[in-house]
Amino acid sequence: MEEKQLAYVRHTGTYEMLAKEYAGLIQTLFEHAMKQHLFVEDKNWVLAIYHDNPEFGVENQFRTSFCLTVPNGIQIEEDGVLGKMKLEGGLYAVGQFQILQEQYHDAWDYMYQEWLTCSGYVPRNSYPFEVYRNNPNETQNNINKVDIYVPIEPILF
């Protein structure tokens, strides 16, 4: 995957807090992105980047960024709520899932525990993320279409 420009809003706290604040965070992201005319038909991804490893981090300090990819050439103005950053390009394993909200943990476990351990790859020092393939505020039959991206590199012997 090539490097991508992102507009984002950040959440810091537990994943339980994140679940409760999710809809408001997405709404804030979309409102600020619309004010700046960052939406380009068929060019934006909506995603969440997880900055901290839950195995080692402090739970109430987990950082999650809800993001919108923005085509290069479009300026993102940081406004105190909306920030900008780059999503690192490179090699990613991508798992495509159609899951219920309570199955996200299982999907992540599959990517890291089942797929990765048998793949010939190891995690690369970058952030994993989810790309939401249906409107994050509207799901059909509560099914979420999500792609999980895990940064990887080949095992070197």
MISEKOL-476755 format. One record per residue: x, y negated, z of N, C-alpha, C in turn; residue in three letters; residue number from 1. Coordinates in pm, 1 decimal. Example, Ala and Ser with C-alpha at 12.3 -4.5 7.8 and 13.67 -1.06 7.14 Angstrom:
BEGIN
+----------+----------+----------+----------+----------+----------+----------+----------+----------+------+-----+
|       nX |       nY |       nZ |      caX |      caY |      caZ |       cX |       cY |       cZ | rest |  nr |
+----------+----------+----------+----------+----------+----------+----------+----------+----------+------+-----+
|   1319.0 |    569.0 |    780.0 |   1230.0 |    450.0 |    780.0 |   1320.0 |    330.0 |    780.0 |  ALA |   1 |
|   1285.0 |    225.0 |    708.0 |   1367.0 |    106.0 |    714.0 |   1290.0 |     -3.0 |    787.0 |  SER |   2 |
+----------+----------+----------+----------+----------+----------+----------+----------+----------+------+-----+
***
This chain:
BEGIN
+----------+----------+----------+----------+----------+----------+----------+----------+----------+------+-----+
|       nX |       nY |       nZ |      caX |      caY |      caZ |       cX |       cY |       cZ | rest |  nr |
+----------+----------+----------+----------+----------+----------+----------+----------+----------+------+-----+
|     84.1 |    116.4 |      0.0 |      0.0 |      0.0 |      0.0 |     89.4 |   -123.8 |      0.0 |  MET |   1 |
|     45.8 |   -225.0 |    -73.5 |    119.2 |   -351.5 |    -73.6 |     82.0 |   -434.2 |     49.2 |  GLU |   2 |
|    172.4 |   -525.5 |     86.4 |    146.1 |   -617.6 |    196.6 |     18.6 |   -696.9 |    168.2 |  GLU |   3 |
|    -58.3 |   -725.2 |    273.6 |   -183.2 |   -799.1 |    257.8 |   -185.8 |   -918.3 |    353.3 |  LYS |   4 |
|   -244.7 |  -1027.8 |    307.8 |   -266.4 |  -1146.3 |    389.1 |   -398.2 |  -1128.3 |    466.3 |  GLN |   5 |
|   -396.6 |  -1163.0 |    594.5 |   -513.9 |  -1142.9 |    678.5 |   -553.2 |  -1270.0 |    752.3 |  LEU |   6 |
|   -683.6 |  -1290.9 |    764.4 |   -741.3 |  -1384.3 |    860.9 |   -795.2 |  -1296.5 |    973.7 |  ALA |   7 |
|   -780.2 |  -1339.8 |   1098.6 |   -821.1 |  -1251.5 |   1208.6 |   -872.3 |  -1328.9 |   1329.1 |  TYR |   8 |
|   -949.0 |  -1258.0 |   1411.5 |   -981.2 |  -1299.4 |   1547.6 |   -931.6 |  -1187.8 |   1638.5 |  VAL |   9 |
|   -881.2 |  -1223.9 |   1753.9 |   -815.9 |  -1126.5 |   1842.9 |   -899.5 |  -1102.3 |   1967.6 |  ARG |  10 |
|   -900.2 |   -977.1 |   2008.9 |   -961.8 |   -937.0 |   2135.2 |   -853.0 |   -877.3 |   2223.6 |  HIS |  11 |
|   -854.1 |   -912.5 |   2351.4 |   -764.2 |   -851.5 |   2449.2 |   -849.6 |   -796.2 |   2561.6 |  THR |  12 |
|   -832.6 |   -668.4 |   2591.3 |   -908.9 |   -604.1 |   2697.8 |   -924.5 |   -456.0 |   2669.6 |  GLY |  13 |
|  -1006.1 |   -392.4 |   2752.0 |  -1027.7 |   -248.4 |   2738.0 |  -1108.0 |   -219.3 |   2611.1 |  THR |  14 |
|  -1102.6 |    -95.5 |   2567.9 |  -1181.5 |    -55.7 |   2451.6 |  -1331.3 |    -56.6 |   2484.4 |  TYR |  15 |
|  -1366.5 |    -36.4 |   2611.0 |  -1507.0 |    -46.5 |   2651.1 |  -1556.0 |   -190.7 |   2634.1 |  GLU |  16 |
|  -1474.7 |   -288.5 |   2674.5 |  -1509.3 |   -429.1 |   2654.1 |  -1518.4 |   -459.3 |   2504.6 |  MET |  17 |
|  -1426.3 |   -405.5 |   2428.8 |  -1424.3 |   -426.7 |   2284.1 |  -1554.6 |   -378.7 |   2221.0 |  LEU |  18 |
|  -1601.7 |   -262.2 |   2260.6 |  -1726.2 |   -207.7 |   2204.6 |  -1843.1 |   -301.5 |   2232.0 |  ALA |  19 |
|  -1846.0 |   -361.6 |   2350.4 |  -1955.1 |   -453.0 |   2386.3 |  -1945.6 |   -585.3 |   2310.0 |  LYS |  20 |
|  -1824.9 |   -628.8 |   2278.8 |  -1804.5 |   -759.5 |   2215.6 |  -1787.8 |   -750.7 |   2063.9 |  GLU |  21 |
|  -1789.2 |   -630.0 |   2010.0 |  -1761.9 |   -604.6 |   1869.1 |  -1846.5 |   -692.0 |   1775.7 |  TYR |  22 |
|  -1977.5 |   -688.8 |   1790.5 |  -2066.3 |   -762.0 |   1698.6 |  -2036.4 |   -911.8 |   1700.8 |  ALA |  23 |
|  -2012.7 |   -966.7 |   1818.6 |  -1981.3 |  -1109.2 |   1829.0 |  -1848.1 |  -1144.1 |   1765.9 |  GLY |  24 |
|  -1750.4 |  -1056.2 |   1778.4 |  -1619.4 |  -1080.3 |   1717.8 |  -1627.9 |  -1078.9 |   1565.6 |  LEU |  25 |
|  -1700.9 |   -982.1 |   1511.6 |  -1718.7 |   -976.3 |   1366.3 |  -1793.1 |  -1100.4 |   1317.8 |  ILE |  26 |
|  -1896.5 |  -1140.1 |   1390.6 |  -1972.6 |  -1259.2 |   1352.4 |  -1882.5 |  -1382.8 |   1352.7 |  GLN |  27 |
|  -1799.3 |  -1396.3 |   1454.8 |  -1706.4 |  -1510.1 |   1462.6 |  -1609.6 |  -1508.6 |   1345.1 |  THR |  28 |
|  -1554.1 |  -1391.0 |   1314.6 |  -1462.8 |  -1377.7 |   1200.0 |  -1531.5 |  -1423.3 |   1071.7 |  LEU |  29 |
|  -1651.9 |  -1372.7 |   1047.9 |  -1723.1 |  -1405.9 |    924.3 |  -1759.1 |  -1554.3 |    917.6 |  PHE |  30 |
|  -1803.2 |  -1612.2 |   1028.6 |  -1840.7 |  -1754.4 |   1028.9 |  -1721.3 |  -1843.0 |    993.4 |  GLU |  31 |
|  -1607.7 |  -1816.5 |   1055.8 |  -1488.6 |  -1897.7 |   1029.2 |  -1434.6 |  -1873.6 |    888.1 |  HIS |  32 |
|  -1442.3 |  -1749.1 |    840.5 |  -1397.4 |  -1718.3 |    704.8 |  -1487.2 |  -1786.1 |    601.0 |  ALA |  33 |
|  -1617.5 |  -1790.7 |    627.1 |  -1708.2 |  -1857.1 |    532.1 |  -1681.8 |  -2007.1 |    527.5 |  MET |  34 |
|  -1655.3 |  -2068.0 |    642.0 |  -1625.4 |  -2211.7 |    645.3 |  -1503.3 |  -2244.7 |    559.5 |  LYS |  35 |
|  -1409.3 |  -2149.4 |    552.5 |  -1286.4 |  -2172.6 |    476.2 |  -1293.3 |  -2112.0 |    335.2 |  GLN |  36 |
|  -1407.0 |  -2057.8 |    298.4 |  -1426.6 |  -1999.9 |    164.4 |  -1324.1 |  -1888.7 |    136.0 |  HIS |  37 |
|  -1309.2 |  -1797.9 |    232.8 |  -1211.1 |  -1690.2 |    220.3 |  -1268.0 |  -1563.7 |    155.0 |  LEU |  38 |
|  -1399.5 |  -1558.4 |    140.0 |  -1460.1 |  -1440.5 |     78.6 |  -1448.8 |  -1449.5 |    -73.5 |  PHE |  39 |
|  -1399.6 |  -1340.3 |   -133.7 |  -1389.6 |  -1328.5 |   -279.0 |  -1454.0 |  -1194.5 |   -313.8 |  VAL |  40 |
|  -1554.5 |  -1197.7 |   -400.1 |  -1631.5 |  -1077.0 |   -430.6 |  -1540.7 |   -960.0 |   -468.0 |  GLU |  41 |
|  -1561.8 |   -848.5 |   -400.2 |  -1489.8 |   -722.6 |   -422.6 |  -1340.1 |   -731.3 |   -394.0 |  ASP |  42 |
|  -1295.5 |   -830.8 |   -319.4 |  -1152.2 |   -846.5 |   -291.2 |  -1119.9 |   -839.4 |   -141.7 |  LYS |  43 |
|  -1220.7 |   -842.6 |    -55.7 |  -1195.6 |   -845.3 |     88.6 |  -1220.1 |   -708.5 |    150.9 |  ASN |  44 |
|  -1131.2 |   -672.4 |    242.4 |  -1154.1 |   -558.4 |    330.3 |  -1181.2 |   -615.0 |    468.1 |  TRP |  45 |
|  -1267.0 |   -548.9 |    543.8 |  -1286.2 |   -580.7 |    685.0 |  -1219.6 |   -467.7 |    761.9 |  VAL |  46 |
|  -1132.8 |   -503.7 |    854.9 |  -1056.7 |   -401.0 |    925.1 |  -1026.6 |   -440.8 |   1068.6 |  LEU |  47 |
|   -986.5 |   -342.1 |   1144.7 |   -942.3 |   -363.3 |   1282.8 |   -802.9 |   -304.7 |   1297.1 |  ALA |  48 |
|   -711.9 |   -386.9 |   1349.2 |   -574.7 |   -342.7 |   1375.2 |   -559.7 |   -322.3 |   1525.6 |  ILE |  49 |
|   -501.0 |   -210.3 |   1561.6 |   -476.5 |   -178.4 |   1702.4 |   -328.2 |   -198.9 |   1730.5 |  TYR |  50 |
|   -298.0 |   -298.0 |   1813.6 |   -159.8 |   -339.3 |   1837.1 |    -89.8 |   -260.4 |   1947.5 |  HIS |  51 |
|   -164.2 |   -190.1 |   2030.4 |   -105.5 |   -122.0 |   2146.1 |   -139.4 |     26.3 |   2145.1 |  ASP |  52 |
|    -44.0 |    107.7 |   2184.3 |    -64.1 |    251.2 |   2194.6 |   -135.3 |    280.0 |   2327.1 |  ASN |  53 |
|   -256.3 |    338.9 |   2322.0 |   -329.2 |    363.8 |   2446.0 |   -259.0 |    461.2 |   2540.2 |  PRO |  54 |
|   -163.2 |    537.3 |   2488.5 |    -88.2 |    630.9 |   2573.8 |      7.7 |    557.3 |   2668.1 |  GLU |  55 |
|     53.2 |    437.5 |   2626.7 |    157.8 |    369.4 |   2702.0 |    119.1 |    229.4 |   2749.5 |  PHE |  56 |
|     13.1 |    172.3 |   2693.5 |    -22.6 |     34.8 |   2724.5 |   -103.5 |     21.4 |   2852.1 |  GLY |  57 |
|   -120.7 |   -102.5 |   2894.2 |   -205.4 |   -135.0 |   3008.8 |   -345.8 |   -156.7 |   2954.3 |  VAL |  58 |
|   -441.1 |    -76.4 |   3001.2 |   -573.4 |    -69.5 |   2940.1 |   -643.2 |   -204.3 |   2926.6 |  GLU |  59 |
|   -636.6 |   -288.7 |   3027.6 |   -708.5 |   -416.9 |   3019.1 |   -632.2 |   -521.3 |   2937.9 |  ASN |  60 |
|   -519.1 |   -481.5 |   2877.8 |   -441.3 |   -572.5 |   2794.6 |   -428.1 |   -523.5 |   2649.7 |  GLN |  61 |
|   -508.0 |   -422.6 |   2610.8 |   -504.0 |   -374.4 |   2472.8 |   -544.6 |   -487.0 |   2378.5 |  PHE |  62 |
|   -464.6 |   -506.6 |   2273.1 |   -493.6 |   -610.5 |   2173.4 |   -548.2 |   -545.9 |   2046.8 |  ARG |  63 |
|   -659.6 |   -600.2 |   1999.7 |   -721.6 |   -556.1 |   1875.7 |   -749.8 |   -679.6 |   1792.7 |  THR |  64 |
|   -714.5 |   -674.8 |   1664.6 |   -743.4 |   -785.6 |   1573.0 |   -847.2 |   -740.8 |   1472.9 |  SER |  65 |
|   -959.2 |   -813.4 |   1467.1 |  -1058.3 |   -792.2 |   1362.0 |  -1019.7 |   -883.7 |   1247.8 |  PHE |  66 |
|  -1007.2 |   -826.5 |   1129.1 |   -943.6 |   -896.8 |   1018.1 |  -1026.0 |   -891.0 |    890.8 |  CYS |  67 |
|   -994.1 |   -987.0 |    806.0 |  -1046.2 |   -993.7 |    670.6 |   -926.1 |  -1010.7 |    579.8 |  LEU |  68 |
|   -910.2 |   -920.5 |    481.6 |   -802.2 |   -941.9 |    385.3 |   -842.1 |  -1059.3 |    296.8 |  THR |  69 |
|   -743.1 |  -1140.1 |    263.4 |   -764.8 |  -1259.9 |    182.3 |   -663.5 |  -1255.2 |     67.8 |  VAL |  70 |
|   -712.3 |  -1267.0 |    -56.4 |   -618.4 |  -1261.8 |   -169.1 |   -508.0 |  -1366.9 |   -156.5 |  PRO |  71 |
|   -388.4 |  -1329.1 |   -201.8 |   -277.0 |  -1424.1 |   -204.5 |   -317.8 |  -1544.4 |   -288.4 |  ASN |  72 |
|   -269.1 |  -1658.9 |   -251.8 |   -304.4 |  -1780.3 |   -323.5 |   -416.8 |  -1857.3 |   -256.5 |  GLY |  73 |
|   -490.3 |  -1792.4 |   -166.5 |   -593.5 |  -1861.7 |    -90.4 |   -534.6 |  -1892.9 |     46.7 |  ILE |  74 |
|   -536.9 |  -2019.8 |     83.5 |   -480.3 |  -2064.1 |    211.3 |   -574.4 |  -2033.0 |    326.3 |  GLN |  75 |
|   -518.8 |  -1982.0 |    434.1 |   -592.5 |  -1959.7 |    558.1 |   -545.4 |  -2065.8 |    656.4 |  ILE |  76 |
|   -638.8 |  -2144.0 |    707.6 |   -605.7 |  -2246.5 |    806.7 |   -634.3 |  -2192.0 |    945.9 |  GLU |  77 |
|   -531.5 |  -2184.1 |   1029.2 |   -552.4 |  -2142.9 |   1167.6 |   -624.3 |  -2256.1 |   1239.5 |  GLU |  78 |
|   -734.0 |  -2221.5 |   1308.0 |   -817.4 |  -2325.5 |   1368.0 |   -838.5 |  -2309.4 |   1518.2 |  ASP |  79 |
|   -756.0 |  -2230.5 |   1582.6 |   -771.7 |  -2207.8 |   1726.0 |   -854.2 |  -2083.6 |   1757.3 |  GLY |  80 |
|   -934.5 |  -2039.6 |   1661.8 |  -1011.2 |  -1915.7 |   1674.6 |   -962.8 |  -1817.0 |   1569.6 |  VAL |  81 |
|   -952.5 |  -1864.5 |   1447.5 |   -908.8 |  -1782.4 |   1335.3 |   -757.3 |  -1795.6 |   1320.4 |  LEU |  82 |
|   -690.3 |  -1681.8 |   1316.9 |   -546.5 |  -1681.0 |   1295.2 |   -514.2 |  -1619.6 |   1161.1 |  GLY |  83 |
|   -386.3 |  -1621.6 |   1123.8 |   -344.1 |  -1554.8 |   1000.7 |   -218.7 |  -1473.6 |   1029.3 |  LYS |  84 |
|   -207.1 |  -1362.9 |    957.5 |    -90.0 |  -1275.9 |    969.5 |    -81.2 |  -1191.7 |    844.8 |  MET |  85 |
|     26.7 |  -1115.2 |    835.3 |     48.1 |  -1023.1 |    724.2 |     29.0 |   -880.4 |    775.4 |  LYS |  86 |
|    -32.8 |   -798.0 |    691.8 |    -41.8 |   -655.5 |    718.4 |     70.4 |   -590.7 |    639.6 |  LEU |  87 |
|    156.5 |   -521.1 |    709.6 |    275.6 |   -462.9 |    647.7 |    238.5 |   -361.5 |    540.8 |  GLU |  88 |
|    304.3 |   -372.9 |    428.2 |    287.7 |   -274.6 |    321.9 |    367.7 |   -150.0 |    354.1 |  GLY |  89 |
|    356.9 |    -50.9 |    270.6 |    434.0 |     71.2 |    289.5 |    346.9 |    195.2 |    278.5 |  GLY |  90 |
|    401.0 |    304.7 |    326.9 |    335.6 |    434.3 |    316.9 |    240.3 |    454.5 |    434.5 |  LEU |  91 |
|    116.7 |    492.7 |    403.4 |     15.3 |    519.1 |    505.3 |    -55.2 |    650.6 |    472.7 |  TYR |  92 |
|    -86.8 |    727.5 |    576.4 |   -180.9 |    838.4 |    561.8 |   -319.4 |    776.8 |    577.8 |  ALA |  93 |
|   -412.0 |    816.1 |    491.9 |   -546.3 |    759.5 |    496.2 |   -647.1 |    872.3 |    512.5 |  VAL |  94 |
|   -722.4 |    864.8 |    620.6 |   -832.4 |    958.7 |    643.3 |   -963.3 |    887.1 |    618.6 |  GLY |  95 |
|  -1047.5 |    944.1 |    534.2 |  -1178.2 |    883.7 |    504.9 |  -1284.2 |    961.1 |    581.7 |  GLN |  96 |
|  -1362.9 |    887.2 |    661.0 |  -1460.3 |    949.9 |    750.3 |  -1597.6 |    885.8 |    734.5 |  PHE |  97 |
|  -1699.9 |    966.3 |    757.1 |  -1837.0 |    918.9 |    774.6 |  -1879.5 |    972.2 |    910.2 |  GLN |  98 |
|  -1882.6 |    882.4 |   1008.6 |  -1894.8 |    925.0 |   1147.8 |  -1994.5 |    838.6 |   1224.7 |  ILE |  99 |
|  -2038.7 |    893.3 |   1335.5 |  -2117.8 |    818.3 |   1431.6 |  -2022.3 |    741.9 |   1522.5 |  LEU | 100 |
|  -2072.4 |    640.2 |   1589.6 |  -1989.2 |    557.5 |   1677.2 |  -1910.2 |    642.3 |   1778.3 |  GLN | 101 |
|  -1975.9 |    741.9 |   1834.5 |  -1909.3 |    822.9 |   1937.2 |  -1805.6 |    919.9 |   1880.0 |  GLU | 102 |
|  -1789.7 |    925.6 |   1748.3 |  -1693.5 |   1016.6 |   1686.2 |  -1562.3 |    949.2 |   1646.4 |  GLN | 103 |
|  -1548.5 |    818.8 |   1670.2 |  -1424.3 |    749.9 |   1634.2 |  -1303.1 |    814.4 |   1701.9 |  TYR | 104 |
|  -1315.3 |    844.5 |   1829.4 |  -1203.7 |    905.5 |   1903.2 |  -1161.7 |   1036.6 |   1837.4 |  HIS | 105 |
|  -1259.1 |   1118.1 |   1797.6 |  -1228.7 |   1245.9 |   1731.5 |  -1157.5 |   1224.3 |   1598.0 |  ASP | 106 |
|  -1198.6 |   1121.6 |   1522.7 |  -1134.3 |   1093.1 |   1393.9 |   -988.4 |   1052.7 |   1414.5 |  ALA | 107 |
|   -964.8 |    967.0 |   1514.0 |   -826.2 |    927.1 |   1543.7 |   -744.2 |   1047.1 |   1591.0 |  TRP | 108 |
|   -802.2 |   1130.7 |   1676.2 |   -732.1 |   1251.5 |   1721.3 |   -695.8 |   1339.6 |   1602.9 |  ASP | 109 |
|   -787.5 |   1355.6 |   1508.4 |   -758.6 |   1436.8 |   1390.9 |   -637.4 |   1381.1 |   1315.8 |  TYR | 110 |
|   -635.5 |   1250.1 |   1293.3 |   -526.4 |   1190.2 |   1215.7 |   -391.4 |   1210.9 |   1283.7 |  MET | 111 |
|   -386.1 |   1188.5 |   1414.9 |   -257.7 |   1195.7 |   1485.8 |   -222.0 |   1336.0 |   1532.8 |  TYR | 112 |
|   -320.3 |   1415.5 |   1574.0 |   -287.3 |   1544.6 |   1633.3 |   -291.1 |   1659.3 |   1533.0 |  GLN | 113 |
|   -387.2 |   1657.0 |   1441.2 |   -396.5 |   1767.3 |   1344.7 |   -323.2 |   1736.2 |   1215.1 |  GLU | 114 |
|   -361.6 |   1628.0 |   1148.3 |   -301.6 |   1599.9 |   1018.1 |   -152.4 |   1570.4 |   1030.7 |  TRP | 115 |
|   -116.5 |   1478.1 |   1117.0 |     22.0 |   1432.6 |   1126.4 |    117.5 |   1544.8 |   1166.9 |  LEU | 116 |
|     77.9 |   1628.8 |   1261.0 |    168.5 |   1732.9 |   1309.6 |    200.5 |   1837.8 |   1202.9 |  THR | 117 |
|    117.2 |   1851.9 |   1101.8 |    140.3 |   1951.0 |    996.0 |    182.9 |   1888.8 |    864.1 |  CYS | 118 |
|    210.0 |   1758.9 |    861.9 |    223.9 |   1686.5 |    735.7 |    365.0 |   1673.4 |    680.4 |  SER | 119 |
|    466.4 |   1684.4 |    765.1 |    602.4 |   1654.9 |    719.9 |    636.4 |   1506.9 |    733.4 |  GLY | 120 |
|    548.6 |   1432.2 |    801.7 |    569.6 |   1288.7 |    824.5 |    564.4 |   1259.1 |    973.2 |  TYR | 121 |
|    619.5 |   1144.0 |   1009.1 |    612.9 |   1093.9 |   1146.2 |    556.8 |    951.1 |   1141.3 |  VAL | 122 |
|    503.7 |    903.6 |   1254.1 |    453.6 |    766.2 |   1255.0 |    566.7 |    666.5 |   1230.6 |  PRO | 123 |
|    537.6 |    566.9 |   1150.6 |    630.6 |    457.1 |   1123.0 |    602.3 |    345.8 |   1223.1 |  ARG | 124 |
|    703.0 |    263.9 |   1251.9 |    687.8 |    155.9 |   1348.1 |    607.0 |     40.8 |   1287.6 |  ASN | 125 |
|    477.3 |     58.3 |   1283.9 |    384.0 |    -42.4 |   1235.4 |    249.8 |    -13.3 |   1301.0 |  SER | 126 |
|    150.1 |    -94.0 |   1270.8 |     21.4 |    -80.7 |   1338.1 |    -77.1 |      3.5 |   1257.1 |  TYR | 127 |
|   -145.1 |     97.7 |   1324.0 |   -254.2 |    168.1 |   1257.5 |   -376.6 |     77.1 |   1252.3 |  PRO | 128 |
|   -466.3 |    107.9 |   1158.3 |   -586.3 |     26.3 |   1147.8 |   -700.4 |    104.1 |   1084.4 |  PHE | 129 |
|   -821.8 |     48.2 |   1100.1 |   -943.0 |    102.1 |   1040.8 |   -994.5 |      3.3 |    937.3 |  GLU | 130 |
|  -1037.5 |     54.8 |    822.5 |  -1104.1 |    -26.8 |    720.8 |  -1249.4 |     16.5 |    718.9 |  VAL | 131 |
|  -1338.2 |    -80.6 |    736.9 |  -1481.7 |    -52.8 |    740.0 |  -1536.4 |    -61.0 |    598.4 |  TYR | 132 |
|  -1590.7 |     49.9 |    549.9 |  -1637.3 |     59.1 |    411.4 |  -1785.5 |     25.7 |    395.9 |  ARG | 133 |
|  -1857.3 |     13.8 |    505.1 |  -1993.0 |    -38.2 |    498.2 |  -1998.8 |   -161.5 |    587.5 |  ASN | 134 |
|  -2102.2 |   -241.0 |    572.3 |  -2114.1 |   -361.7 |    652.6 |  -2103.1 |   -323.1 |    799.7 |  ASN | 135 |
|  -2007.4 |   -381.6 |    873.4 |  -1986.8 |   -340.1 |   1012.1 |  -2106.3 |   -365.9 |   1102.4 |  PRO | 136 |
|  -2196.6 |   -454.4 |   1062.2 |  -2314.8 |   -481.9 |   1144.4 |  -2437.2 |   -403.4 |   1099.1 |  ASN | 137 |
|  -2426.7 |   -332.4 |    988.2 |  -2540.2 |   -256.1 |    936.2 |  -2490.8 |   -118.9 |    892.6 |  GLU | 138 |
|  -2540.2 |    -17.1 |    958.7 |  -2504.9 |    118.7 |    919.4 |  -2632.6 |    192.5 |    882.3 |  THR | 139 |
|  -2620.9 |    286.2 |    790.7 |  -2735.4 |    365.9 |    750.5 |  -2737.0 |    491.6 |    835.6 |  GLN | 140 |
|  -2848.3 |    515.4 |    906.0 |  -2861.5 |    630.6 |    996.0 |  -2749.0 |    634.0 |   1099.0 |  ASN | 141 |
|  -2699.9 |    515.7 |   1137.0 |  -2590.7 |    503.3 |   1234.7 |  -2460.9 |    567.1 |   1187.9 |  ASN | 142 |
|  -2447.5 |    591.0 |   1057.1 |  -2324.7 |    649.1 |   1001.5 |  -2231.0 |    535.8 |    961.8 |  ILE | 143 |
|  -2109.3 |    541.8 |   1011.8 |  -2006.0 |    444.9 |    977.8 |  -1912.2 |    507.0 |    875.1 |  ASN | 144 |
|  -1890.8 |    435.8 |    765.5 |  -1792.0 |    477.3 |    666.2 |  -1663.9 |    402.3 |    698.6 |  LYS | 145 |
|  -1562.3 |    476.2 |    738.9 |  -1438.2 |    413.9 |    783.9 |  -1318.7 |    492.0 |    731.0 |  VAL | 146 |
|  -1216.2 |    417.1 |    690.8 |  -1087.6 |    476.8 |    653.8 |   -989.3 |    444.7 |    765.0 |  ASP | 147 |
|   -920.7 |    544.3 |    814.8 |   -818.6 |    525.2 |    917.6 |   -681.9 |    533.4 |    850.2 |  ILE | 148 |
|   -604.2 |    427.6 |    866.4 |   -470.6 |    417.5 |    807.6 |   -366.1 |    436.0 |    917.7 |  TYR | 149 |
|   -279.2 |    533.2 |    900.0 |   -170.1 |    558.9 |    994.0 |    -38.9 |    534.4 |    920.0 |  VAL | 150 |
|     42.3 |    438.3 |    966.5 |    170.9 |    414.1 |    899.9 |    264.3 |    532.8 |    921.0 |  PRO | 151 |
|    321.4 |    582.9 |    812.0 |    404.0 |    703.6 |    819.6 |    532.5 |    687.9 |    741.0 |  ILE | 152 |
|    626.7 |    777.4 |    770.7 |    748.9 |    793.0 |    693.6 |    787.7 |    940.4 |    695.9 |  GLU | 153 |
|    859.8 |    986.1 |    594.7 |    897.6 |   1128.4 |    590.6 |    990.9 |   1164.9 |    706.3 |  PRO | 154 |
|    978.3 |   1288.9 |    749.4 |   1072.9 |   1340.9 |    848.1 |   1206.7 |   1361.4 |    776.8 |  ILE | 155 |
|   1312.6 |   1307.2 |    832.6 |   1444.9 |   1322.5 |    772.4 |   1521.6 |   1427.4 |    851.3 |  LEU | 156 |
|   1576.2 |   1523.5 |    780.1 |   1653.3 |   1630.2 |    846.7 |   1799.6 |   1606.8 |    830.9 |  PHE | 157 |
+----------+----------+----------+----------+----------+----------+----------+----------+----------+------+-----+
***
